[in-house]
Structure formats: C-alpha cells, structure tokens
Amino acid sequence: MKIVVQTEVFELGAEVNAMSQNRTDIGAIASFVGLARDMNEGSGVQAMTLEHYPGMTEKALAALVKDANARWALLDVTLIHRVGRLQPGDPIVLVAVASSHRGEAFAACEFIMDALKTRAPFWKKEETAEGERWVDARVSDDTAVARWEKIP
C-alpha cells in the first residue's frame, strides 16, 4: 500500500506499473485521477492552493484505505494527494486499486475517492479574478459517501 501527500506531480502510468510489477495475482487495476479545473461555481479559477495538516491527513487517508480493505479483497492500493499551489489541468489526486477481479477494484476505487472528499482534512483556496476564496464542502460529496454507509 502506498499513501502519500506530496507537492510533486505524479505519473499515472509509472504508478500503475509499479503496482503491478512482478505481480501475477492482480487481475484488475482501477484508477481515478482528479484534475484541477479552470471553472468552479461559475467563476474562472486561475490557481488553487491545497492545504492540510501533516500527520493527521496521512492517518485519515490510511483509515480510508483500511476501510476499503475491510470491504473488498484488495491486493494493493496507491493513494497520492497533492498539496500546494496548483494550476488548472494539474493532477491533484490519484487512487489506484488492484484486486483479483474488476468489480472489487472499481467499487473500492470509487469508495476511496468518495470518502476522501468528506473525511480527509484538506482545505482548498481558489484564486479568481474577483480574489481568493475558500471552497466549501459540497452536498453532493456528502450524498456520494452516504450511499456507502448502506453497503457493508
């Protein structure tokens, strides 16, 4: 398992290759890459700064992965989240999940991403033409993670 909070850019192909190298038990790897957008709430976004509490954030991410491992038979997980100042188009987060079968990999990948949006201590500040603003949590993120509470 790889759980990292970093400022450096990551490369999806390299991470998936590292996950599957010399492994013949993996039948599927599902991945998600989140990117910084140039629009949010009807305003142009020039840049975004992501902040976190070192130590606490990594523990929260590890708890999400542990929860996913308890729900599905996972063989490996890579979770990388960037912090610092990001430009539109920059990769922010990578979730890659390996399992024997695709269904478990897809479900666990989606679960980790949904849970991350509500349980991980990250704060986003956007730079717009109108000035800087902190981004509030979205109701849609709460709704997405709530459905997993019904699925053991």
N, C-alpha and C positions, 0 to 999 in steps of 0.2 A: 504494500500500500504506500502511496506517495501522496502526502498532503503538504502543500507549500503555499505560503503567502509571500509574494515577491514583487519587486518593481520591474524586473526584466521581462521582456517579451518571451513567450513560449512558442514552440512549433508543434502543431498537432501531429504531423507525420512522425517526427522524432519521438514524441511521447508514446504514440501507439506502437511504433517499432520497438521501443524499449520495453514496453509492457508485454509484448508477445514474443520477444527474442528467446529462442531456445525453449519455447513452451509448446507442447503438442496437446495439452489438455484443454486449451482455450478453443471454444467453438464459435464465439462471438465477442466482438468488442463494439459497444455502442458509445457514441461520444456526442458531446454538446460543446460548442464554442460560443460564448456570448461576446458581442462586439459593442463598442461604444458607438452610439448613434449621433447624427448631426441635428436631430429634432427631438424635442420632448415637450409635451403639453402645449403644442402649437408654437413653440419658440425655437429658433435656431440655437444649437449648442456648439460653442467654439472649442470647449475643452471640458473635461470632468476630472475632479480630484476625488480619489477614494481614500478614506482614512479608516484605521482600525486600531484595536488595542492589541499589540503584540502579546502573544502568550494566550490571552483569552480567545482570540479569534481562532487560532490553531486548535485549541481544545474544543471549541464549538464545531469546527469542521470535522475533527476526528469523531465526535459524538454522532454526527450525521452519517458518516461512513460506517460506524459501528451499528447504528440503527438499520442501515441498508443491508449490512451483512447478516443481521438477525432475521431479516425478512426474506432474503433471497440467497441462493447458493452462489456466492461470488468468488471468483478466483483472484481478482486484483481490481484495484481502484486507483486512479490518478485524479487528484483534485488540486488544481492550481488556480489561485485567485491573485490577480494583480492589485497593487495599491499604488498611490502616487498620481501624478498628473497624466491623463490620457487624452489623446486626440480622437475625433470621430474616425471610425474604421479600425482603431486599435483593438486587439483582443483583450478581453477583461478576465474571462473565466473559462476554464476547461474542466469538464467532467468526462472521464473515460472509464467505462466499466467493462470488465472481462468476466465471462461466465461460460459454462458449457453450452448454453443454449441462448438464442437471441431474445426470447421473451423476458427472461430474467435480466439480461443486460439492458434492454430497453426500459423496463419498469424501474430498475434501480437507478439508472441514469436520470430518468425524469424525476423520480422521488428526491434524489440528492439535490438536483437543481431547484426544485420547488421548495424544499426545506431550507436550503441555503438562503433563499430570498427573504425568509422570515426569521430564521433562527441564528444566523451568523451576524456578529457585530461589525458591520461595515456602514460607513456613512458616506454619502455622495454629495458633492457640491458641484453644481454646473456653472460654467461661465457662459453668459449670453450677452447679446448686445445691450440688454437692459441692466446688466450687472450680474453679480453672483447670487445663487440661491441654493439652499439645501433641498434635496429631493426627499419628499415624504414617502413613507411606505404606501403601497397600493393595496386597495381592497382586493384586486384580482390576485395578488400574491397570497393573501390570506385564504381566499377561496381555493386556490390551487393546492395549497398544502393541507387544507382541511379535509379534502377528499381522501387523503392517505390515512387519516385517523380512522376511517371506516374500513380500511383494508389492512388486515393484520400482517 
